[in-house]
Amino acid sequence: MLDAAVRLLAERPDAGMAAIAAAAGVTRQTVYAHFGTRGVLLEAAADRITGEAMAAMDAAGLDEGPALGALLRLQEIGWRLFEQNPVLLHLGQAPVDGVADRERHEPVAERLTRLIEKGQAAGEFDPAPPAGWLAAAVTALGHAAGDEVGAGRMTVAEAAECLRAATLGVLGGAPGGRPN
């Protein structure tokens, strides 16, 4: 059911439980029996997408090479998943289980913090601000970029470029993508 839900929500982020049940080949009651509400189903879909993101990050070799390049690859992975899963826009607008949301973000935040620490140690990023704070700032910028796309004020490409430039600014990197 969850596989079918993620596939359908990628095509139709506003799909209801009946459409998801039909895509899964089960009754609507079966979907409700497993997930209870559409919100719970969306949370499960977000968990699945987070798992995909973690696998993509593992495959991207984020521990290899300069931190700046790895950080930009991390953002590219995020945008690719965002484009493939527009339901993520709806998740940002729905009531969220705070604990589940923190648990979902934690592995990404840990990787981002490690990349920033690596970049600070190598002189790629400003060493003064705490890496955890910088990771939180970069994450907030990513959410803002996604919100702009969701509101129709920016395309994904525009938001990705603005996020990249803002990230470099926050970290102390030069606008051309090269560290200071």
N, C-alpha and C positions, 0 to 999 in steps of 0.2 A: 504494500500500500504506500509506504513512504517513497519508494522509488518512483511509483506512478505519480504521486503528489509532487515531488520535486520536478519531474519532467513536465507535468502539466503547468505547474506554477511558473516554470521558466518561459512558457509560451503565453500563459494567461495568468498573471499575478493575482487577479481578482477572482479567480475560479472559486466557486463555492464547494461545499462538502459533497453535494450531489454529483457535480462534474468530476470531482476527485475520485469518488466512489466508482463512477462509470469508467474512468480511465484505469482504475485498479481492477475492474471486473468484480467488484463486490457491491453490496448494498450500502446505502448511506448509513443505515443503522450500524453496520459493521465498522465503518470508519469512526462513527461516534463512540462505539464501544471501545475502540483502541485509543482514541485521542480525546474524546470528551467534548472539545470545542475546536473551532477553527484556529483559535489562538494557540492552543496546545499543539495542533498539527503544524502551524507555522514555526513554533519553537523547535519542534523535531526536525523540520526541514532546515532551519538555520543550523542546527547541530550537524546535520548531514553535510551541508555546504561548508561548514567550518572544518569538518574532517577532510573534505576535498582540498580545502585551502592548505591544511597542514601537509597533506601528501604532496601538493604542488610545491610548497616551500622546501620540503625535504629534497625533492627532485631538483630544485633550482640551485643547489650548492651554495646556500647563503653564507656558509662559513669559509668559502673559498674567495680569494682575491680581495681587492679593496672593499672596505665597508660601504663606500658610496655606491659602487656598482651593485652590490648585493641589496642595498636599501632600495635602489631604483627597480631592481628585479622584483623585490617584495611588493612594491607598489603596482607594478605591471600585473602581477598575479592577482592582486586585489581587484584591479579594474577588469581583468578578464573574467573573473568570477562574478563580478557585479553585472557585467554585460550579459553573461550567460544566465544569470539568476535575478531578473528584475524584481522578484518577490522580496529581495532584500530592501527595496524602497519601502514596501509595505510594513516590513518588520520595524523599521525606524519610526513608524507612525503608530504602531500598535502598542497597547500596554505590554510591558515586558517584565518577566520575572527577573528582578535585579540580581539574584544569586546566579541564575542560569546565564544571564548576560555576562556577568563578570567571569564566570567559568569559561564561557565561550571565547571571550577576548583575552584571557590570561595567557594561553600559549603564544598568541600572536604578539602580545605585549612583551613577553619574555624574550622572544626572538628579536624583536625590534630593539629592546633595551640592550641586548648583547651586541647587536650590530652597532649601535650608537657608542657603546663602551669601546668597542674595537676601533671605531673611527676616531674617537677621542684619543685613545692611546697612540694611534698612528699619526695624529696631527691632521686628520682629514676634517674633523669637526671641532667646534669650540669646546675646550675642555672644562670651562667654568660651570655651566649649568649641570645639575645632576642628570645622569642618563635617564633615570626613571621619569623625571619631569619632562625631558625632551621627548621621550617616547609617548607620554600622555598628550603633549602638544601636537605631535605629528598625527596621532590617532584622532584627535579632535579636528585637525585640519582635514583628514580623510573623511570624517563624518560630514563636515561642512561641504566638502566637494560633492559627496553623494547626495546631500540635501539639495544642492543647486541643480543637479541633474534631475532629481525627482520632481522639483518644482518647475522644470522646463526652462530654467533660466540659462542653462549651459548644456552643451553636448558633452558626452563622455570624454571626447578628445580635448575639449576646452578645459573641462574640470581636471583632467589628468595633468595637463600642462601647468595649470595654476597650482595644483597640489604639489607638483614637482618643484616649481619655483619657490613656493611658500615653505616647503620642507627644507630646501637648501638654505633659505634665509634663516629659518629657525635654528638649523644645525650649524650655521656659519659657513656653508658651502657657497661657491660662486654660482651665479645664474646659468652659466654655460654648462653646468653639470660637472665642473672640475672643482675640487676643493680649493679653498683660499691658500 
